[in-house]
Amino acid sequence: MEVIRGESENDQLNVAAMDLQKLIIIGLAASALLNLFSIGLKASVQDATYLFRRPGELFRALLAMNVLMPVFAITLITIFNFNPAVKIALVALSVAPIPPPVPAKMVKSGGAESYVIGLHMAIGSLAIIFVPLAMKVIGLLRDVDLHMSMWPVARVVLISVLIPIIVGVVVHKLAPTLAERLSKPIALISGIGIIIFIIAVWIKAAPAMWSLVGNGTGLAFVAFVLIGLAIGHLLGGPVPVNRTSLAISTASRHPGIALALAQANFPAEKLVLAALLLYLLINAIVSIPYLLWIKRRQQKILNEGKGMMKKFS
């Protein structure tokens, strides 16, 4: 009887742990959706179509995110012998579009709102075509049967990127005063929620994440982020704030689509989620020096501008 009671208690604990994990993931997803909704509340239709009306800037963004990063990821996994889960994660990340929590960080770091929102709308929409195509091309190059149909990608992109922004834009169009009033508190709530829930996810997945550390895994993700920042910064064009936005976007990827790609092609590889979470942690840490450097540059330019104004006044 004691053995049966002990097994029952263990089962209850396992169920409770699974329920907690689901609750954490749902909370993180909800916070991310609120984040994009708050961005959309401050946006107009012109903001949402910003890059579609600027083909040159759109081409550079697509080149950075959909061509150069996949090429770098393939080169990386070809040269080095990483854990299979890490290889899968790198390739999946390289073809996935930008993640939901990024816009607020980019806007705060000096990213122009029109460019940020336009980038999400354009890259998110085109991901429905580019992701399946990229998986096909990578499969041919690596002689591996990779596939991903448009519908799963479209579902994730629509739910987690496009619809929250579009709803926010519609509210802004119909009730601009209300939208402006709601945007800041919703952004604050979503920001706090993202921080709390993502830390909870990292703590929950810590053992699996640390099991991947070693054999160059950490350096691979650091290189992925640094190269992404460099490529985006160089191809961001002459406007400084756009360079910052594209740099952050190129280094950051949508973990939901990356996980969907991995599960569709390698369902038996259980450590991919841990690899993606480890990437998110490293991305957050590695991006800090870049953002601080950008902030110092902006402050220096501002101070120089004030000095020039005083000189001629």
N, C-alpha and C positions, 0 to 999 in steps of 0.2 A: 504493500500500500504506500509506503514511504517513497519507493522508487517511482511509482505511478504519479504520486503527488509532485515529486521533483521534476519529472518530465513535463507535467502539465504546467508547472510554474515557468519552466524554461520556454515552453511554447508561447505562453502568454507574454513573456519578456521579448521574445523574437518578434511577435506580432506587434507589440507596442513600439519596438525599435523601427520596424518597417513603416508603421503609421507615422511616427515622428519624422522619418526620412521623407515620406511623401508630403507631409505638411510643410517641411522646410523647402522642398522643391517648389511646391505650389506657392508658398509665400514669396520666394525669389522671383518666380515667373510673374506673379501679380505686381510686385514692386517694379519689375522691368517694364511691364505694360503701362503702368502709371507714369513711369519716367518718360516714355515716348509720348504718351497722351499729353503730359504737361508741356513738352516741347511743341507738339502740334497746336496747343492752345494759343501759342504766341506766333503761329505761322499763317501765312496767306497761301492762296493757290499759286501765286508767283514764286513763293519760297519752295513749295513742293515740286515745281517744275523747273527749278533753277538750272540744273545741269542739262536737262533735256533741251533747253534753249541755248546751251553753250556747248556745242559738239566737241570743240577742242579740249575743254576742261574735262568733259565726260570721257573722251578718248584716253587722256592721260591717267584718269582714275582707273579705268578698265585695264589699261596696260600695267599699272602698278599692282592692282589687286588680283586680276584674273589671269595675268600672263607671267609676270616676273616672279611673283611669290610662289606659284606652283612649280616653275622652273627651278627656283632655289630649293624648294622642299624635295623635289625629285633628286636633285644633285646631292643634297645632304644625306638622304637615305641610301643613295647608291654608293657613296664614298665610305660611310660609317656603318658599323654593324650594331644598330640599336635594338632594343627590345621590340618585338613585333608590334606591341600595343603603341609604342612611341612612333614607329614608322607609320602606322595607320593614322594616328592622331595628327602627325605633321602634314600628311597628304590631305586628309579631310579638312584640316584647318585652312590649308592653303587655297582651297577652292570654295570654302564657305564665305558668305558675305559678312558684313560688320555686325557686331553684337548689339542687342537692345540697350544695355546700360551706357554705351559710349557717348551719345550726343551731349548729355549734360556736362561730362568731363571735357569734351571738346569746346563747348561754348564757354565754359569757365576758363579754359586755357587760352582763350582769344579767338576760337573758331567762329567765323561769321555764321549767324544762325541760318541765313539763306543757303549758304554752301553746305552746312551740316545736314540740314533737312533735305535739300536737294540730292545730296550724296546718298542718304539713306533710301530715299524714294527711287532713285535711278538704279543704284547698285542692287537694292533689294528686288526691284522688278525684273531686272535683267538676269538676276541669279537663277530665276526659273528656267532660263534658256542656257546660261553659261555653266551652271553646276553639272547637269547631266552631260553636256558636251565635254567639259573638262574631265569628268570621270571616264568617258569613253576614250579620249585621247591618251590620258595617263595609263589606262589599261593596255592600250596598244603599245605604248612606249615600254612599259614594264612587263609585257607579255603576261598580264593577269586579267582575268575576267572581272572587270569592274562595271557596275551598272547603277543607275539611279534614275527613275522616271521623273517626269516633271511634276506630277501631282503631289508626292510627299514633300518636295522642296517648296512648291507653291503653298501648300497648307501651312508649313512652318513660317515661311516668309510673310504670308498674309496675316496670320494670327499674331506673330511676335514682332513684326516690324511695320508693315504697311497700314493695317487697319487702325491701330492706336493713333498713328500720326494723322491719317485721313479723318478720323472722328474728331480729333482735336482741331484740325483745319476747318472742318464743317462748323463746329461750335464757334470758332473764332469768326467765321464768316457771318453766322446768324446772330451771334451775341458777343461782339468784340469786347465790350466793357466787362461782362461777366467772365469771359475767357481770360482776360488779363488779370482779373481779381483772383481767379482760381489757380492760375498757372504756378505761382510761387509756393503756396501751401502744398499743392499736390506734388511739386518737384521736391520739396523738403521731405514730405512723408515718404515718397518713393526712394529718395536717396538714403534715408535712414534705414528703410526696409531692405534695400539692396545690400548695404554694408552688414547689417545684422544677419540676414539669411545666408549670404555668401560665406561669411565667417563660420556660420553653423555647418554649412556644407563641407567646408575645408576641414573642420574638426572631425566631422563624421567620417570623411574619407581619408583622413590622415594616414592610417596604417597602410592602405593600398597605395597612396601617393608616394610615401617614403620607400615602399618596396621597389619603386621604379628608379629611385635616385641611384646614380652610379652609371658606369659605362658610357659617360658622356651625355646622358639624358638632359641634365640641367643645362649644360652648355649648348645643346641643340636648341632648346626652347629660348635660351638667351639670344642665340644667334638669329633665330627666327624673328624675334621681336626687334632686335637691333637693325637687322637688314630691312625689315618692314618699315621701321621709322625712317631709315636713310632713304629708301626708295620713294616713300610717300613724300618726304620733305623735298627731295630733288625734283619730283615730277608735279609738285603742287602748284607750280606756276609762279608768277611774279608777286602775287598778293601774299604777304606773310601769314595772315590768319588762315588762308586756304591751305598753305603748305603744312601748317600744324594739324589741321583737320584731316588732311589726306594721310599724313604720317601716322597719326593715331589709328585711323581706320585701316590702313594697310597692315599695321602690326597687330590689330585686333580682329578676331573672327567670331562668328556666331557659333557658340558651343552646341546649340540645339541641332543645327543643320549638320555640323561636323559629326555629332553622335549618331544622327539618323543615317548619314553616309556610311559610318563604320558598322553600324548594326545591320544595314542592308547587305553589306558585302562580306563582313567578317563577324557573324553573330556569335561564334564560339570564343572570340577574344574578349574576355570579361574585364580586362584592365584598361580598356580604352577610355572609359569614363574617368578613371583615376588620372590617366595621362592628360586628359583635357582639363581637369581641375588643377593639376600641377602647372599646366601652361598658363591658366588664368592667374594663378598666384604669381608666377614669374613675370608675366606681362605687367601686372599691377606694380611690381617692385621695380622692374627695369625701366618702365615708362616715367617714373618719378624724376630722375635726373634730366631727362629730355624736357619735361614740362617746366621744371625749375629754370633750365637754361632759356627756354622760350620766354618765361615770365621776366627773367632778368633783362633779356634783350628788349622786350617791349617797354620795360621801365626805363631802360637807358635811352631808347628812342624818344620816349615821352619827355624825359628830363632834358634831352638835347633840344627838343622842340620848344619847350618852355624857355630854355636859355636863349634860343634864337629870337623868340618873341620879345623877351626882355631887352635884348640887344638892339632891336629895331623900334622899340616903343619909346 
